[in-house]
């Protein structure tokens, strides 16, 4: 399947993929966190995308 050429659609696809990866990692990390009175802070969409972009570029570098 060809990647979308519309920058808005591409951005939405990237955000969806980033949120999916974030949710997977949060599910795993949930078991490793210590319990506290306050829930962990939730990142913004921009923060999630930034981490996703950084990890993808690092992964491509090593492949």
Residue pairs with C-beta under 8 A, 6 or more apart in sequence:
3 10
3 13
4 10
4 13
14 49
14 52
14 53
15 45
15 48
15 49
17 52
18 48
18 49
18 51
18 52
18 53
19 45
19 48
21 52
21 55
22 43
22 48
22 51
22 52
33 40
43 51
